[in-house]
Amino acid sequence: MADEATDSATTPMTDEQRDELASQLVDRFSLWSGAAGLIPVPIVDMAAVGGVQLQMLRRLSEIYGVPFSANRGKSLIASLAGAIIPASTATTTAMGVGSMLKGLPGVGTAVGALSMPVFSAGVTYVIGKVFIQHFASGGTLLDFNPPDYREFIKSQQEKLTGKAASTSAGKSGSSSRNTSSQGTATAGT
């Protein structure tokens, strides 16, 4: 009976199962990153987000059987952030500004608390998807080159922007339909 548990634990995953598991992991860590962005202390929130991203990279490495080094992981996340900057200067700037705004009482705290989680989750999602792509193609932490993924980063950012736009369009479209149907019902009575 113990052998059965061991056998099922050591059964190799298919590429599809591995990619699905990795994608679920990235989604989960993106949410955790958004939660870390809620930390009300400037700069501490960015350090917490970096820690979440490093842990995500560690777990992705385990899923794909890639040797992990914390020092190498930190430098790769930092260099990947450098590759994301040309792709989206607004996002990177907004993260820093969102974090620093938390230091301003009142409005700054509110704006920082609302913006930082969104940007943190988005950047973590893109970083995770880049490493899934890299590890799935047989790459390791030693041969990762962030500029090679600029186009992939742009496509992931467009997906995120498209999801956000379609969600807000769906909400505004449904409220305008409700308003017009209420107006018609009121006019008919």
C-alpha positions, -999 to +999 in steps of 0.1 A: +000+000+000+029+024+008+044+014-026+013+026-044+015+060-028+052+062-037+045+051-073+018+077-078+040+104-064+069+095-087+048+091-118+061+116-143+038+144-155+030+150-191+040+183-206+004+195-206-001+186-169+032+203-160+022+234-180-013+235-164+002+231-129+027+258-136+000+281-149-022+276-118+009+283-097+015+316-115-022+326-111-020+318-073+013+337-068-001+367-088-029+369-062-003+367-034+017+394-050-014+416-052-019+409-015+017+419-008+011+451-027-015+460+000+012+464+027+009+500+038+046+507+042+064+521+012+093+501-001+085+472+022+056+463-001+080+461-031+104+439-011+074+416-002+064+414-039+100+405-048+099+377-022+067+364-036+082+364-071+113+346-059+093+319-042+072+316-074+104+311-094+116+285-069+084+265-073+084+268-111+120+254-111+108+225-090+079+218-114+102+218-144+131+200-127+154+230-131+181+235-104+174+266-084+197+292-068+183+320-047+211+344-058+207+336-094+169+339-091+171+373-075+194+386-103+172+371-130+140+387-116+158+420-114+171+417-150+137+406-162+122+436-146+148+456-166+135+439-198+099+447-189+107+484-184+111+492-222+080+471-228+060+491-203+076+520-186+042+531-173+037+499-154+071+500-137+069+537-129+034+532-115+046+505-092+073+527-077+050+557-075+022+536-061+045+524-034+058+558-026+023+574-025+015+552+005+038+575+025+015+605+019-014+607+043-049+606+030-052+605-007-017+592-013-024+562+009-057+555-009-042+558-044-012+537-034-033+510-018-055+508-049-028+508-075+001+488-061-018+455-058-030+457-094+005+464-108+022+439-085-002+411-096+002+420-133+040+421-132+042+388-113+019+372-138+041+383-167+073+371-150+057+337-142+045+333-178+080+342-191+096+315-169+070+289-179+079+296-215+116+294-208+115+262-187+090+245-210+114+250-239+142+233-220+159+264-206+176+268-172+183+296-149+219+297-163+209+303-199+180+327-193+184+360-214+155+385-206+158+405-239+150+373-258+115+375-243+105+411-251+079+401-277+065+374-254+063+400-226+045+424-249+020+397-259+013+388-222+008+425-213-017+428-242-036+398-229-038+414-195-049+447-210-074+430-232-089+411-202-092+443-182-108+462-210-133+434-218-142+431-182-148+468-178-166+470-212-188+440-201-197+458-169-205+491-185-224+475-213-246+455-189-253+486-168-262+507-198-286+479-209-301+478-175-305+515-174-322+516-209-345+487-200-355+504-168-361+537-187-384+518-211-403+501-183-407+534-165-419+552-197-444+524-204-461+528-170 
